[in-house]
Amino acid sequence: MDPAADVAARHARALQAAAQATEPGALHAALARAYTGDALTEQVRARSALLRGRRATGATVRLDRVEHERARWLGGDAQRARIELHWRLAGAVTHAGHTHPRHLRAAATVAATLTPDGWRITDERPFDVVALPAAAPTSPPAP
């Protein structure tokens, strides 16, 4: 598998697994499927904050689908690469007694390094994150 496709596949699996994580250890293990070093630390920190926020408010997040639309090689060599990733997420957020579908389009330039366990993202720079239109809440607010 070429590096761009490998990074995209690992990224998709990591996002899906991280969305299911309910505690920091599981979150770290999920994200380590695609990230390493400072990039892993930053992803765990950011997503741990979201996890704490969901716990505090009782909100839940469901990620139904991660689709990578494009993974483009920008340069590098056999050990390091710069890759542009474009993906879409589909899922839902439940809070205050109702559920909102959520759809997101995102893109980032990532730096990746070949490790003994395969390609891992060492830096991620989002440049296009857009919430896509979604339907009205799927359940009414609680009375």
C-alpha positions in Angstrom: 0.0 0.0 0.0 1.3 3.4 -0.8 2.1 5.8 2.1 -0.8 8.2 1.4 -3.4 5.3 1.3 -1.9 3.7 4.4 -2.0 7.0 6.4 -5.6 7.6 5.2 -6.7 4.0 6.2 -5.0 4.3 9.6 -6.5 7.8 10.2 -10.1 6.5 9.4 -9.7 3.5 11.8 -8.3 5.8 14.6 -11.1 8.3 14.3 -13.7 5.6 14.4 -12.1 3.9 17.4 -11.5 7.2 19.2 -15.2 8.1 18.9 -16.1 4.9 20.8 -13.5 5.5 23.6 -15.0 6.4 27.0 -11.8 6.7 29.0 -8.3 8.2 28.4 -6.4 4.9 28.1 -8.8 3.6 25.3 -8.6 7.0 23.7 -4.8 6.9 23.6 -4.8 3.4 22.2 -7.3 4.3 19.5 -5.3 7.4 18.4 -2.0 5.6 18.5 -3.2 3.6 15.5 -2.5 6.7 13.4 -0.5 9.2 15.4 2.8 9.2 17.2 4.9 11.7 19.2 3.7 15.2 19.8 0.8 14.7 17.3 -0.5 11.8 19.4 -0.1 13.9 22.6 -2.0 16.8 21.1 -4.8 14.6 19.7 -5.2 12.8 23.1 -5.2 16.1 24.9 -7.8 17.7 22.6 -10.1 14.7 22.5 -9.8 14.1 26.3 -11.1 17.6 26.8 -14.1 16.8 24.6 -14.6 13.5 26.5 -14.7 15.4 29.8 -17.2 17.9 28.4 -19.5 15.1 27.2 -19.3 13.5 30.7 -20.1 16.8 32.4 -23.1 17.6 30.2 -24.4 14.0 29.5 -24.0 14.5 25.8 -23.2 11.5 23.6 -21.5 11.4 20.2 -22.0 8.6 17.6 -19.7 8.4 14.6 -21.3 6.3 11.9 -19.0 6.8 9.1 -15.5 8.1 8.2 -14.9 8.4 4.5 -11.6 9.5 3.1 -12.2 11.2 -0.2 -8.6 11.8 -1.2 -5.1 11.2 0.1 -2.6 13.0 -2.0 1.2 12.6 -1.7 2.8 16.0 -1.5 6.5 14.8 -1.2 8.9 13.0 0.9 11.0 9.9 0.8 10.9 6.2 2.0 10.8 7.3 5.7 9.0 10.6 5.8 6.0 12.0 3.8 3.8 15.0 3.6 0.2 14.1 2.6 -3.0 16.0 2.1 -6.0 14.2 3.5 -9.7 15.0 2.7 -12.4 13.2 4.6 -16.1 13.3 5.7 -17.6 12.3 9.0 -21.2 11.4 9.6 -22.8 10.8 12.9 -25.0 12.3 15.6 -24.8 14.3 18.8 -27.4 13.7 21.6 -27.9 16.2 24.3 -30.8 17.9 26.2 -33.2 15.1 25.2 -32.8 15.3 21.4 -30.4 14.1 18.7 -28.8 16.2 16.0 -27.3 14.6 12.9 -23.8 15.9 12.3 -21.9 15.9 9.0 -18.5 17.4 8.6 -16.0 17.8 5.7 -12.4 18.2 6.7 -9.0 18.4 5.2 -5.5 18.6 6.6 -1.9 18.4 5.6 -0.1 15.8 7.6 3.5 14.9 8.1 4.0 11.1 8.5 7.0 9.0 9.5 7.5 5.3 8.8 7.8 3.5 12.1 8.3 -0.2 12.8 4.5 -0.4 13.1 3.8 1.4 9.8 3.2 5.0 8.9 2.2 7.3 11.7 1.1 11.0 11.6 3.7 13.2 13.4 2.0 16.6 12.6 -1.5 17.5 11.5 -2.5 21.0 10.1 -6.2 21.2 9.3 -7.0 23.8 6.6 -10.6 23.1 5.7 -13.2 22.0 8.3 -16.8 22.7 7.4 -20.0 21.6 9.1 -22.3 20.4 6.3 -26.1 21.0 6.4 -28.0 18.4 8.4 -31.6 17.8 8.9 -33.6 19.0 11.9 -33.2 17.1 15.2 -34.2 13.5 14.9 -36.1 13.5 18.2 -38.0 16.3 20.0 -36.6 18.0 23.0 -37.6 16.6 26.3 -40.6 18.5 27.9 
